[in-house]
Amino acid sequence: MAKYSEPARRMIRIEAWALLVIVIASLVYYRSLAFIPFVLGACCGVGVNVVKIVWLEHTVQRGMTMSGTEAIRYVRTQMFLRHLLTAAVLLLSAFVPFIDLLGTAAGILTWQVATWGLKP
């Protein structure tokens, strides 16, 4: 993780802490082994967020080396692909019976928490 920028590393740390909070909250809420599908969904959501953070880091680094129009097209394409990845994970969790869709949505929403955590 040392090759990533400080904001990317901080976002990944915040994602990990948010996942821990989600796991503890689901343990308190369910108080049985029924929390496992929710936690699996949250892990999928946070996992896709970490992939998107790394992907965004790569996109910014590569986009900085391109010309104006080419960079705009590249960044827009990458943004579309990141949204497509999020939709694919949500669809996967909707159809796989042992992954909870709400847990996945909770994990994906930690992206906003991590972004907010970057503010000084």
Buried (B, 14 or more C-beta within 10 A) or exposed (E): EEEBEEBBBBBBEBBEBBBEEBBEBBEEEBEEEEBBBBBBBBBBBBBBBBBBBBBBBEBBEEBEEEEEEEBEEBBEEBBEEBEEBBEEBBEBBEEBEEBBBBBBBBBBBBBEBBEEBEEE
